[in-house]
Amino acid sequence: MRIVGCKRTIIARIGAALGFVCGVMGLLGALTNHTWKLGPEGWFEGGILLALISMFALLDGTFSFQRDRAARP
């Protein structure tokens, strides 16, 4: 049995978790007025971008899995 989209789903879930962690770090850094090389805004925006890319990868994996499932007799 071939599972299409499983690898993309796992990668997307890991990316979403990392994006959430980056976003929380940026938010906490901004609230406590810490200065970092990237800056709190950079961490927060990077986390948002990573989470969005992960969501697109998750949707792509879901659609490819459904397409493969519908193509089977």
mmCIF file of the N, C-alpha and C atoms, coordinates in Angstrom:
data_MODEL
# 
_entry.id   MODEL 
# 
loop_
_atom_site.group_PDB 
_atom_site.id 
_atom_site.type_symbol 
_atom_site.label_atom_id 
_atom_site.label_alt_id 
_atom_site.label_comp_id 
_atom_site.label_asym_id 
_atom_site.label_entity_id 
_atom_site.label_seq_id 
_atom_site.pdbx_PDB_ins_code 
_atom_site.Cartn_x 
_atom_site.Cartn_y 
_atom_site.Cartn_z 
_atom_site.occupancy 
_atom_site.B_iso_or_equiv 
_atom_site.pdbx_formal_charge 
_atom_site.auth_seq_id 
_atom_site.auth_comp_id 
_atom_site.auth_asym_id 
_atom_site.auth_atom_id 
_atom_site.pdbx_PDB_model_num 
ATOM 1   N N  . MET A 1 1  ? 0.847   -1.181 0.000  1.00 0.00 ? 1  MET A N  1 
ATOM 2   C CA . MET A 1 1  ? 0.000   0.000  0.000  1.00 0.00 ? 1  MET A CA 1 
ATOM 3   C C  . MET A 1 1  ? 0.886   1.235  0.000  1.00 0.00 ? 1  MET A C  1 
ATOM 4   N N  . ARG A 1 2  ? 0.558   2.157  -0.863 1.00 0.00 ? 2  ARG A N  1 
ATOM 5   C CA . ARG A 1 2  ? 1.347   3.371  -1.013 1.00 0.00 ? 2  ARG A CA 1 
ATOM 6   C C  . ARG A 1 2  ? 0.666   4.514  -0.285 1.00 0.00 ? 2  ARG A C  1 
ATOM 7   N N  . ILE A 1 3  ? 1.411   5.189  0.551  1.00 0.00 ? 3  ILE A N  1 
ATOM 8   C CA . ILE A 1 3  ? 0.842   6.322  1.274  1.00 0.00 ? 3  ILE A CA 1 
ATOM 9   C C  . ILE A 1 3  ? 1.441   7.591  0.696  1.00 0.00 ? 3  ILE A C  1 
ATOM 10  N N  . VAL A 1 4  ? 0.614   8.339  -0.029 1.00 0.00 ? 4  VAL A N  1 
ATOM 11  C CA . VAL A 1 4  ? 1.045   9.589  -0.636 1.00 0.00 ? 4  VAL A CA 1 
ATOM 12  C C  . VAL A 1 4  ? 0.696   10.726 0.312  1.00 0.00 ? 4  VAL A C  1 
ATOM 13  N N  . GLY A 1 5  ? 1.610   11.633 0.509  1.00 0.00 ? 5  GLY A N  1 
ATOM 14  C CA . GLY A 1 5  ? 1.351   12.791 1.340  1.00 0.00 ? 5  GLY A CA 1 
ATOM 15  C C  . GLY A 1 5  ? 1.706   12.601 2.803  1.00 0.00 ? 5  GLY A C  1 
ATOM 16  N N  . CYS A 1 6  ? 2.093   11.411 3.207  1.00 0.00 ? 6  CYS A N  1 
ATOM 17  C CA . CYS A 1 6  ? 2.412   11.159 4.616  1.00 0.00 ? 6  CYS A CA 1 
ATOM 18  C C  . CYS A 1 6  ? 3.680   11.904 5.034  1.00 0.00 ? 6  CYS A C  1 
ATOM 19  N N  . LYS A 1 7  ? 4.690   11.875 4.163  1.00 0.00 ? 7  LYS A N  1 
ATOM 20  C CA . LYS A 1 7  ? 5.948   12.552 4.469  1.00 0.00 ? 7  LYS A CA 1 
ATOM 21  C C  . LYS A 1 7  ? 5.729   14.064 4.551  1.00 0.00 ? 7  LYS A C  1 
ATOM 22  N N  . ARG A 1 8  ? 4.947   14.595 3.618  1.00 0.00 ? 8  ARG A N  1 
ATOM 23  C CA . ARG A 1 8  ? 4.653   16.033 3.640  1.00 0.00 ? 8  ARG A CA 1 
ATOM 24  C C  . ARG A 1 8  ? 3.876   16.412 4.887  1.00 0.00 ? 8  ARG A C  1 
ATOM 25  N N  . THR A 1 9  ? 2.994   15.553 5.323  1.00 0.00 ? 9  THR A N  1 
ATOM 26  C CA . THR A 1 9  ? 2.203   15.837 6.517  1.00 0.00 ? 9  THR A CA 1 
ATOM 27  C C  . THR A 1 9  ? 3.090   15.886 7.755  1.00 0.00 ? 9  THR A C  1 
ATOM 28  N N  . ILE A 1 10 ? 4.013   14.951 7.871  1.00 0.00 ? 10 ILE A N  1 
ATOM 29  C CA . ILE A 1 10 ? 4.916   14.936 9.023  1.00 0.00 ? 10 ILE A CA 1 
ATOM 30  C C  . ILE A 1 10 ? 5.807   16.172 9.016  1.00 0.00 ? 10 ILE A C  1 
ATOM 31  N N  . ILE A 1 11 ? 6.369   16.507 7.856  1.00 0.00 ? 11 ILE A N  1 
ATOM 32  C CA . ILE A 1 11 ? 7.217   17.694 7.747  1.00 0.00 ? 11 ILE A CA 1 
ATOM 33  C C  . ILE A 1 11 ? 6.426   18.953 8.063  1.00 0.00 ? 11 ILE A C  1 
ATOM 34  N N  . ALA A 1 12 ? 5.181   19.020 7.601  1.00 0.00 ? 12 ALA A N  1 
ATOM 35  C CA . ALA A 1 12 ? 4.345   20.193 7.866  1.00 0.00 ? 12 ALA A CA 1 
ATOM 36  C C  . ALA A 1 12 ? 4.021   20.321 9.351  1.00 0.00 ? 12 ALA A C  1 
ATOM 37  N N  . ARG A 1 13 ? 3.775   19.217 10.018 1.00 0.00 ? 13 ARG A N  1 
ATOM 38  C CA . ARG A 1 13 ? 3.490   19.282 11.453 1.00 0.00 ? 13 ARG A CA 1 
ATOM 39  C C  . ARG A 1 13 ? 4.702   19.729 12.249 1.00 0.00 ? 13 ARG A C  1 
ATOM 40  N N  . ILE A 1 14 ? 5.882   19.240 11.874 1.00 0.00 ? 14 ILE A N  1 
ATOM 41  C CA . ILE A 1 14 ? 7.107   19.676 12.543 1.00 0.00 ? 14 ILE A CA 1 
ATOM 42  C C  . ILE A 1 14 ? 7.355   21.155 12.287 1.00 0.00 ? 14 ILE A C  1 
ATOM 43  N N  . GLY A 1 15 ? 7.157   21.587 11.040 1.00 0.00 ? 15 GLY A N  1 
ATOM 44  C CA . GLY A 1 15 ? 7.330   22.996 10.708 1.00 0.00 ? 15 GLY A CA 1 
ATOM 45  C C  . GLY A 1 15 ? 6.353   23.892 11.436 1.00 0.00 ? 15 GLY A C  1 
ATOM 46  N N  . ALA A 1 16 ? 5.116   23.443 11.582 1.00 0.00 ? 16 ALA A N  1 
ATOM 47  C CA . ALA A 1 16 ? 4.123   24.239 12.304 1.00 0.00 ? 16 ALA A CA 1 
ATOM 48  C C  . ALA A 1 16 ? 4.503   24.364 13.782 1.00 0.00 ? 16 ALA A C  1 
ATOM 49  N N  . ALA A 1 17 ? 5.007   23.285 14.356 1.00 0.00 ? 17 ALA A N  1 
ATOM 50  C CA . ALA A 1 17 ? 5.434   23.346 15.763 1.00 0.00 ? 17 ALA A CA 1 
ATOM 51  C C  . ALA A 1 17 ? 6.625   24.291 15.925 1.00 0.00 ? 17 ALA A C  1 
ATOM 52  N N  . LEU A 1 18 ? 7.588   24.238 15.013 1.00 0.00 ? 18 LEU A N  1 
ATOM 53  C CA . LEU A 1 18 ? 8.728   25.146 15.076 1.00 0.00 ? 18 LEU A CA 1 
ATOM 54  C C  . LEU A 1 18 ? 8.303   26.595 14.849 1.00 0.00 ? 18 LEU A C  1 
ATOM 55  N N  . GLY A 1 19 ? 7.355   26.811 13.948 1.00 0.00 ? 19 GLY A N  1 
ATOM 56  C CA . GLY A 1 19 ? 6.841   28.158 13.722 1.00 0.00 ? 19 GLY A CA 1 
ATOM 57  C C  . GLY A 1 19 ? 6.147   28.701 14.957 1.00 0.00 ? 19 GLY A C  1 
ATOM 58  N N  . PHE A 1 20 ? 5.403   27.847 15.633 1.00 0.00 ? 20 PHE A N  1 
ATOM 59  C CA . PHE A 1 20 ? 4.733   28.263 16.866 1.00 0.00 ? 20 PHE A CA 1 
ATOM 60  C C  . PHE A 1 20 ? 5.759   28.633 17.934 1.00 0.00 ? 20 PHE A C  1 
ATOM 61  N N  . VAL A 1 21 ? 6.816   27.838 18.061 1.00 0.00 ? 21 VAL A N  1 
ATOM 62  C CA . VAL A 1 21 ? 7.863   28.115 19.045 1.00 0.00 ? 21 VAL A CA 1 
ATOM 63  C C  . VAL A 1 21 ? 8.569   29.432 18.724 1.00 0.00 ? 21 VAL A C  1 
ATOM 64  N N  . CYS A 1 22 ? 8.891   29.657 17.447 1.00 0.00 ? 22 CYS A N  1 
ATOM 65  C CA . CYS A 1 22 ? 9.538   30.920 17.059 1.00 0.00 ? 22 CYS A CA 1 
ATOM 66  C C  . CYS A 1 22 ? 8.633   32.107 17.342 1.00 0.00 ? 22 CYS A C  1 
ATOM 67  N N  . GLY A 1 23 ? 7.362   31.973 17.031 1.00 0.00 ? 23 GLY A N  1 
ATOM 68  C CA . GLY A 1 23 ? 6.421   33.051 17.291 1.00 0.00 ? 23 GLY A CA 1 
ATOM 69  C C  . GLY A 1 23 ? 6.284   33.365 18.763 1.00 0.00 ? 23 GLY A C  1 
ATOM 70  N N  . VAL A 1 24 ? 6.231   32.340 19.587 1.00 0.00 ? 24 VAL A N  1 
ATOM 71  C CA . VAL A 1 24 ? 6.124   32.547 21.037 1.00 0.00 ? 24 VAL A CA 1 
ATOM 72  C C  . VAL A 1 24 ? 7.400   33.181 21.578 1.00 0.00 ? 24 VAL A C  1 
ATOM 73  N N  . MET A 1 25 ? 8.551   32.753 21.080 1.00 0.00 ? 25 MET A N  1 
ATOM 74  C CA . MET A 1 25 ? 9.811   33.356 21.520 1.00 0.00 ? 25 MET A CA 1 
ATOM 75  C C  . MET A 1 25 ? 9.855   34.841 21.155 1.00 0.00 ? 25 MET A C  1 
ATOM 76  N N  . GLY A 1 26 ? 9.422   35.174 19.952 1.00 0.00 ? 26 GLY A N  1 
ATOM 77  C CA . GLY A 1 26 ? 9.391   36.578 19.545 1.00 0.00 ? 26 GLY A CA 1 
ATOM 78  C C  . GLY A 1 26 ? 8.421   37.394 20.373 1.00 0.00 ? 26 GLY A C  1 
ATOM 79  N N  . LEU A 1 27 ? 7.267   36.814 20.656 1.00 0.00 ? 27 LEU A N  1 
ATOM 80  C CA . LEU A 1 27 ? 6.278   37.520 21.473 1.00 0.00 ? 27 LEU A CA 1 
ATOM 81  C C  . LEU A 1 27 ? 6.786   37.738 22.895 1.00 0.00 ? 27 LEU A C  1 
ATOM 82  N N  . LEU A 1 28 ? 7.381   36.710 23.484 1.00 0.00 ? 28 LEU A N  1 
ATOM 83  C CA . LEU A 1 28 ? 7.928   36.850 24.838 1.00 0.00 ? 28 LEU A CA 1 
ATOM 84  C C  . LEU A 1 28 ? 9.106   37.818 24.869 1.00 0.00 ? 28 LEU A C  1 
ATOM 85  N N  . GLY A 1 29 ? 9.928   37.781 23.837 1.00 0.00 ? 29 GLY A N  1 
ATOM 86  C CA . GLY A 1 29 ? 11.048  38.711 23.771 1.00 0.00 ? 29 GLY A CA 1 
ATOM 87  C C  . GLY A 1 29 ? 10.587  40.153 23.652 1.00 0.00 ? 29 GLY A C  1 
ATOM 88  N N  . ALA A 1 30 ? 9.524   40.376 22.916 1.00 0.00 ? 30 ALA A N  1 
ATOM 89  C CA . ALA A 1 30 ? 8.995   41.735 22.773 1.00 0.00 ? 30 ALA A CA 1 
ATOM 90  C C  . ALA A 1 30 ? 8.342   42.206 24.070 1.00 0.00 ? 30 ALA A C  1 
ATOM 91  N N  . LEU A 1 31 ? 7.657   41.315 24.756 1.00 0.00 ? 31 LEU A N  1 
ATOM 92  C CA . LEU A 1 31 ? 6.989   41.708 26.004 1.00 0.00 ? 31 LEU A CA 1 
ATOM 93  C C  . LEU A 1 31 ? 7.976   41.995 27.136 1.00 0.00 ? 31 LEU A C  1 
ATOM 94  N N  . THR A 1 32 ? 9.122   41.297 27.141 1.00 0.00 ? 32 THR A N  1 
ATOM 95  C CA . THR A 1 32 ? 10.099  41.499 28.211 1.00 0.00 ? 32 THR A CA 1 
ATOM 96  C C  . THR A 1 32 ? 11.214  42.456 27.813 1.00 0.00 ? 32 THR A C  1 
ATOM 97  N N  . ASN A 1 33 ? 11.139  43.052 26.625 1.00 0.00 ? 33 ASN A N  1 
ATOM 98  C CA . ASN A 1 33 ? 12.110  44.044 26.127 1.00 0.00 ? 33 ASN A CA 1 
ATOM 99  C C  . ASN A 1 33 ? 13.538  43.507 26.050 1.00 0.00 ? 33 ASN A C  1 
ATOM 100 N N  . HIS A 1 34 ? 13.698  42.253 25.634 1.00 0.00 ? 34 HIS A N  1 
ATOM 101 C CA . HIS A 1 34 ? 15.027  41.692 25.409 1.00 0.00 ? 34 HIS A CA 1 
ATOM 102 C C  . HIS A 1 34 ? 15.505  42.120 24.022 1.00 0.00 ? 34 HIS A C  1 
ATOM 103 N N  . THR A 1 35 ? 16.803  42.318 23.873 1.00 0.00 ? 35 THR A N  1 
ATOM 104 C CA . THR A 1 35 ? 17.366  42.645 22.563 1.00 0.00 ? 35 THR A CA 1 
ATOM 105 C C  . THR A 1 35 ? 18.152  41.446 22.057 1.00 0.00 ? 35 THR A C  1 
ATOM 106 N N  . TRP A 1 36 ? 17.828  41.001 20.852 1.00 0.00 ? 36 TRP A N  1 
ATOM 107 C CA . TRP A 1 36 ? 18.504  39.898 20.193 1.00 0.00 ? 36 TRP A CA 1 
ATOM 108 C C  . TRP A 1 36 ? 19.030  40.394 18.870 1.00 0.00 ? 36 TRP A C  1 
ATOM 109 N N  . LYS A 1 37 ? 19.890  39.592 18.244 1.00 0.00 ? 37 LYS A N  1 
ATOM 110 C CA . LYS A 1 37 ? 20.421  39.976 16.939 1.00 0.00 ? 37 LYS A CA 1 
ATOM 111 C C  . LYS A 1 37 ? 19.304  40.096 15.903 1.00 0.00 ? 37 LYS A C  1 
ATOM 112 N N  . LEU A 1 38 ? 18.400  39.143 15.901 1.00 0.00 ? 38 LEU A N  1 
ATOM 113 C CA . LEU A 1 38 ? 17.314  39.155 14.919 1.00 0.00 ? 38 LEU A CA 1 
ATOM 114 C C  . LEU A 1 38 ? 16.193  40.089 15.349 1.00 0.00 ? 38 LEU A C  1 
ATOM 115 N N  . GLY A 1 39 ? 16.072  40.328 16.626 1.00 0.00 ? 39 GLY A N  1 
ATOM 116 C CA . GLY A 1 39 ? 15.018  41.193 17.136 1.00 0.00 ? 39 GLY A CA 1 
ATOM 117 C C  . GLY A 1 39 ? 13.737  40.416 17.361 1.00 0.00 ? 39 GLY A C  1 
ATOM 118 N N  . PRO A 1 40 ? 12.931  40.859 18.308 1.00 0.00 ? 40 PRO A N  1 
ATOM 119 C CA . PRO A 1 40 ? 11.676  40.157 18.588 1.00 0.00 ? 40 PRO A CA 1 
ATOM 120 C C  . PRO A 1 40 ? 10.731  40.132 17.392 1.00 0.00 ? 40 PRO A C  1 
ATOM 121 N N  . GLU A 1 41 ? 10.730  41.220 16.614 1.00 0.00 ? 41 GLU A N  1 
ATOM 122 C CA . GLU A 1 41 ? 9.835   41.252 15.447 1.00 0.00 ? 41 GLU A CA 1 
ATOM 123 C C  . GLU A 1 41 ? 10.249  40.217 14.414 1.00 0.00 ? 41 GLU A C  1 
ATOM 124 N N  . GLY A 1 42 ? 11.553  40.035 14.253 1.00 0.00 ? 42 GLY A N  1 
ATOM 125 C CA . GLY A 1 42 ? 12.047  39.041 13.297 1.00 0.00 ? 42 GLY A CA 1 
ATOM 126 C C  . GLY A 1 42 ? 11.680  37.621 13.697 1.00 0.00 ? 42 GLY A C  1 
ATOM 127 N N  . TRP A 1 43 ? 11.804  37.324 14.988 1.00 0.00 ? 43 TRP A N  1 
ATOM 128 C CA . TRP A 1 43 ? 11.423  35.987 15.464 1.00 0.00 ? 43 TRP A CA 1 
ATOM 129 C C  . TRP A 1 43 ? 9.932   35.754 15.299 1.00 0.00 ? 43 TRP A C  1 
ATOM 130 N N  . PHE A 1 44 ? 9.137   36.775 15.607 1.00 0.00 ? 44 PHE A N  1 
ATOM 131 C CA . PHE A 1 44 ? 7.685   36.632 15.507 1.00 0.00 ? 44 PHE A CA 1 
ATOM 132 C C  . PHE A 1 44 ? 7.264   36.477 14.048 1.00 0.00 ? 44 PHE A C  1 
ATOM 133 N N  . GLU A 1 45 ? 7.800   37.325 13.168 1.00 0.00 ? 45 GLU A N  1 
ATOM 134 C CA . GLU A 1 45 ? 7.447   37.237 11.746 1.00 0.00 ? 45 GLU A CA 1 
ATOM 135 C C  . GLU A 1 45 ? 7.973   35.954 11.112 1.00 0.00 ? 45 GLU A C  1 
ATOM 136 N N  . GLY A 1 46 ? 9.171   35.523 11.531 1.00 0.00 ? 46 GLY A N  1 
ATOM 137 C CA . GLY A 1 46 ? 9.711   34.261 11.027 1.00 0.00 ? 46 GLY A CA 1 
ATOM 138 C C  . GLY A 1 46 ? 8.850   33.072 11.446 1.00 0.00 ? 46 GLY A C  1 
ATOM 139 N N  . GLY A 1 47 ? 8.350   33.118 12.670 1.00 0.00 ? 47 GLY A N  1 
ATOM 140 C CA . GLY A 1 47 ? 7.461   32.055 13.139 1.00 0.00 ? 47 GLY A CA 1 
ATOM 141 C C  . GLY A 1 47 ? 6.152   32.024 12.374 1.00 0.00 ? 47 GLY A C  1 
ATOM 142 N N  . ILE A 1 48 ? 5.614   33.211 12.087 1.00 0.00 ? 48 ILE A N  1 
ATOM 143 C CA . ILE A 1 48 ? 4.372   33.280 11.303 1.00 0.00 ? 48 ILE A CA 1 
ATOM 144 C C  . ILE A 1 48 ? 4.602   32.738 9.899  1.00 0.00 ? 48 ILE A C  1 
ATOM 145 N N  . LEU A 1 49 ? 5.711   33.130 9.273  1.00 0.00 ? 49 LEU A N  1 
ATOM 146 C CA . LEU A 1 49 ? 6.015   32.662 7.920  1.00 0.00 ? 49 LEU A CA 1 
ATOM 147 C C  . LEU A 1 49 ? 6.207   31.150 7.886  1.00 0.00 ? 49 LEU A C  1 
ATOM 148 N N  . LEU A 1 50 ? 6.938   30.622 8.857  1.00 0.00 ? 50 LEU A N  1 
ATOM 149 C CA . LEU A 1 50 ? 7.154   29.172 8.919  1.00 0.00 ? 50 LEU A CA 1 
ATOM 150 C C  . LEU A 1 50 ? 5.837   28.427 9.128  1.00 0.00 ? 50 LEU A C  1 
ATOM 151 N N  . ALA A 1 51 ? 4.973   28.967 9.969  1.00 0.00 ? 51 ALA A N  1 
ATOM 152 C CA . ALA A 1 51 ? 3.678   28.322 10.201 1.00 0.00 ? 51 ALA A CA 1 
ATOM 153 C C  . ALA A 1 51 ? 2.809   28.366 8.943  1.00 0.00 ? 51 ALA A C  1 
ATOM 154 N N  . LEU A 1 52 ? 2.830   29.466 8.205  1.00 0.00 ? 52 LEU A N  1 
ATOM 155 C CA . LEU A 1 52 ? 2.042   29.551 6.963  1.00 0.00 ? 52 LEU A CA 1 
ATOM 156 C C  . LEU A 1 52 ? 2.549   28.570 5.913  1.00 0.00 ? 52 LEU A C  1 
ATOM 157 N N  . ILE A 1 53 ? 3.865   28.492 5.751  1.00 0.00 ? 53 ILE A N  1 
ATOM 158 C CA . ILE A 1 53 ? 4.423   27.541 4.783  1.00 0.00 ? 53 ILE A CA 1 
ATOM 159 C C  . ILE A 1 53 ? 4.073   26.114 5.191  1.00 0.00 ? 53 ILE A C  1 
ATOM 160 N N  . SER A 1 54 ? 4.105   25.838 6.484  1.00 0.00 ? 54 SER A N  1 
ATOM 161 C CA . SER A 1 54 ? 3.754   24.503 6.971  1.00 0.00 ? 54 SER A CA 1 
ATOM 162 C C  . SER A 1 54 ? 2.284   24.183 6.707  1.00 0.00 ? 54 SER A C  1 
ATOM 163 N N  . MET A 1 55 ? 1.424   25.165 6.873  1.00 0.00 ? 55 MET A N  1 
ATOM 164 C CA . MET A 1 55 ? 0.002   24.939 6.604  1.00 0.00 ? 55 MET A CA 1 
ATOM 165 C C  . MET A 1 55 ? -0.239  24.643 5.125  1.00 0.00 ? 55 MET A C  1 
ATOM 166 N N  . PHE A 1 56 ? 0.478   25.352 4.233  1.00 0.00 ? 56 PHE A N  1 
ATOM 167 C CA . PHE A 1 56 ? 0.350   25.067 2.812  1.00 0.00 ? 56 PHE A CA 1 
ATOM 168 C C  . PHE A 1 56 ? 0.849   23.662 2.484  1.00 0.00 ? 56 PHE A C  1 
ATOM 169 N N  . ALA A 1 57 ? 1.954   23.245 3.097  1.00 0.00 ? 57 ALA A N  1 
ATOM 170 C CA . ALA A 1 57 ? 2.470   21.891 2.884  1.00 0.00 ? 57 ALA A CA 1 
ATOM 171 C C  . ALA A 1 57 ? 1.498   20.850 3.428  1.00 0.00 ? 57 ALA A C  1 
ATOM 172 N N  . LEU A 1 58 ? 0.872   21.131 4.562  1.00 0.00 ? 58 LEU A N  1 
ATOM 173 C CA . LEU A 1 58 ? -0.099  20.204 5.135  1.00 0.00 ? 58 LEU A CA 1 
ATOM 174 C C  . LEU A 1 58 ? -1.318  20.058 4.223  1.00 0.00 ? 58 LEU A C  1 
ATOM 175 N N  . LEU A 1 59 ? -1.806  21.171 3.703  1.00 0.00 ? 59 LEU A N  1 
ATOM 176 C CA . LEU A 1 59 ? -2.942  21.107 2.776  1.00 0.00 ? 59 LEU A CA 1 
ATOM 177 C C  . LEU A 1 59 ? -2.571  20.375 1.497  1.00 0.00 ? 59 LEU A C  1 
ATOM 178 N N  . ASP A 1 60 ? -1.362  20.598 0.993  1.00 0.00 ? 60 ASP A N  1 
ATOM 179 C CA . ASP A 1 60 ? -0.921  19.910 -0.216 1.00 0.00 ? 60 ASP A CA 1 
ATOM 180 C C  . ASP A 1 60 ? -0.837  18.405 0.018  1.00 0.00 ? 60 ASP A C  1 
ATOM 181 N N  . GLY A 1 61 ? -0.302  18.001 1.167  1.00 0.00 ? 61 GLY A N  1 
ATOM 182 C CA . GLY A 1 61 ? -0.241  16.573 1.490  1.00 0.00 ? 61 GLY A CA 1 
ATOM 183 C C  . GLY A 1 61 ? -1.624  15.964 1.640  1.00 0.00 ? 61 GLY A C  1 
ATOM 184 N N  . THR A 1 62 ? -2.551  16.715 2.223  1.00 0.00 ? 62 THR A N  1 
ATOM 185 C CA . THR A 1 62 ? -3.922  16.221 2.384  1.00 0.00 ? 62 THR A CA 1 
ATOM 186 C C  . THR A 1 62 ? -4.601  16.033 1.038  1.00 0.00 ? 62 THR A C  1 
ATOM 187 N N  . PHE A 1 63 ? -4.451  17.021 0.161  1.00 0.00 ? 63 PHE A N  1 
ATOM 188 C CA . PHE A 1 63 ? -5.082  16.920 -1.157 1.00 0.00 ? 63 PHE A CA 1 
ATOM 189 C C  . PHE A 1 63 ? -4.482  15.799 -1.986 1.00 0.00 ? 63 PHE A C  1 
ATOM 190 N N  . SER A 1 64 ? -3.150  15.609 -1.902 1.00 0.00 ? 64 SER A N  1 
ATOM 191 C CA . SER A 1 64 ? -2.553  14.531 -2.683 1.00 0.00 ? 64 SER A CA 1 
ATOM 192 C C  . SER A 1 64 ? -2.977  13.168 -2.138 1.00 0.00 ? 64 SER A C  1 
ATOM 193 N N  . PHE A 1 65 ? -3.138  13.057 -0.820 1.00 0.00 ? 65 PHE A N  1 
ATOM 194 C CA . PHE A 1 65 ? -3.613  11.809 -0.229 1.00 0.00 ? 65 PHE A CA 1 
ATOM 195 C C  . PHE A 1 65 ? -5.045  11.513 -0.679 1.00 0.00 ? 65 PHE A C  1 
ATOM 196 N N  . GLN A 1 66 ? -5.900  12.527 -0.667 1.00 0.00 ? 66 GLN A N  1 
ATOM 197 C CA . GLN A 1 66 ? -7.278  12.334 -1.094 1.00 0.00 ? 66 GLN A CA 1 
ATOM 198 C C  . GLN A 1 66 ? -7.368  12.004 -2.580 1.00 0.00 ? 66 GLN A C  1 
ATOM 199 N N  . ARG A 1 67 ? -6.535  12.639 -3.394 1.00 0.00 ? 67 ARG A N  1 
ATOM 200 C CA . ARG A 1 67 ? -6.519  12.360 -4.827 1.00 0.00 ? 67 ARG A CA 1 
ATOM 201 C C  . ARG A 1 67 ? -6.083  10.923 -5.102 1.00 0.00 ? 67 ARG A C  1 
ATOM 202 N N  . ASP A 1 68 ? -5.050  10.459 -4.369 1.00 0.00 ? 68 ASP A N  1 
ATOM 203 C CA . ASP A 1 68 ? -4.578  9.088  -4.534 1.00 0.00 ? 68 ASP A CA 1 
ATOM 204 C C  . ASP A 1 68 ? -5.633  8.090  -4.071 1.00 0.00 ? 68 ASP A C  1 
ATOM 205 N N  . ARG A 1 69 ? -6.331  8.421  -3.010 1.00 0.00 ? 69 ARG A N  1 
ATOM 206 C CA . ARG A 1 69 ? -7.378  7.546  -2.487 1.00 0.00 ? 69 ARG A CA 1 
ATOM 207 C C  . ARG A 1 69 ? -8.549  7.437  -3.456 1.00 0.00 ? 69 ARG A C  1 
ATOM 208 N N  . ALA A 1 70 ? -8.914  8.547  -4.089 1.00 0.00 ? 70 ALA A N  1 
ATOM 209 C CA . ALA A 1 70 ? -10.038 8.550  -5.027 1.00 0.00 ? 70 ALA A CA 1 
ATOM 210 C C  . ALA A 1 70 ? -9.669  7.835  -6.332 1.00 0.00 ? 70 ALA A C  1 
ATOM 211 N N  . ALA A 1 71 ? -8.386  7.804  -6.691 1.00 0.00 ? 71 ALA A N  1 
ATOM 212 C CA . ALA A 1 71 ? -7.982  7.175  -7.938 1.00 0.00 ? 71 ALA A CA 1 
ATOM 213 C C  . ALA A 1 71 ? -7.959  5.664  -7.849 1.00 0.00 ? 71 ALA A C  1 
ATOM 214 N N  . ARG A 1 72 ? -7.881  5.124  -6.660 1.00 0.00 ? 72 ARG A N  1 
ATOM 215 C CA . ARG A 1 72 ? -7.877  3.664  -6.500 1.00 0.00 ? 72 ARG A CA 1 
ATOM 216 C C  . ARG A 1 72 ? -9.259  3.090  -6.739 1.00 0.00 ? 72 ARG A C  1 
ATOM 217 N N  . PRO A 1 73 ? -9.273  1.914  -7.370 1.00 0.00 ? 73 PRO A N  1 
ATOM 218 C CA . PRO A 1 73 ? -10.607 1.296  -7.610 1.00 0.00 ? 73 PRO A CA 1 
ATOM 219 C C  . PRO A 1 73 ? -11.194 0.679  -6.366 1.00 0.00 ? 73 PRO A C  1 
# 
